[in-house]
C-alpha cells in the first residue's frame, strides 16, 4: 500500500497494491495491521455501507456531532469527487477541505478521521460507493453542512445542477453548524 499525504495532514489517500493479469485483478482493500503501520491508527470498523448513485447526485456534507465516525471510503464502479471538510474548531486547517477523485479505475481509498464533514458527487453515469465507519449511524446526531457554502468554496466539478436529497438541500453554512472542539 502507498499513502499519499494531502494538504490536511489527517486526511490520507491510500493506494492499494494491485495484482493484475489477463484474468483480472486482486487487491487487499483493508488489512488492519498494515493500516495501523501506515496511519498510526488502530481502527475498529463497526459498519460497512454501500450506496449506488446516478450522475450528478451530490451526497453531503454529512457528519455526526455525537458518535463521530472515521471513514475509509472507496468506489468500486464509476467515479466520484470525494470531499472532506475540517470542522474541528481548534485545528489549524479548520474550514479547509480536500477533494479527491475516487474511481473503480484508480482504486484509491480516502481516509477521513473523526472531525470532518464528508460528501461526494458522482462524475460517471453511476457509481457504487463503499465506506467503512468506526461508529454506527445515529440519525439524531447527524448534521449536514451546506455543500455550496461560499465560505468553503468547494469546486465540485459540476457539469449540471446537482441532484440533492431534501435533507442535503437544507444543509447549514459553516458559520451556523455545530462543530467539533
QUIKA-V141840 format. One line per field, one symbol per residue. ss: DSSP state (H for helix, E for strand, - for the rest). A space follows every 10 residues. Layout:
ss->???
This chain:
ss->-EEEE----- -EEEE--EEE E--EEEE--- -HHHHHHHH- ------EEEE EEEE--EEEE EEEE------ EEEEEEE-EE EEEEEE-E-- ------EEEE EEE----EEE EE---EEEEE EE---EEEEE EEE-----HH HEEEE----- ---------- --E--HHHH- -E-------E -
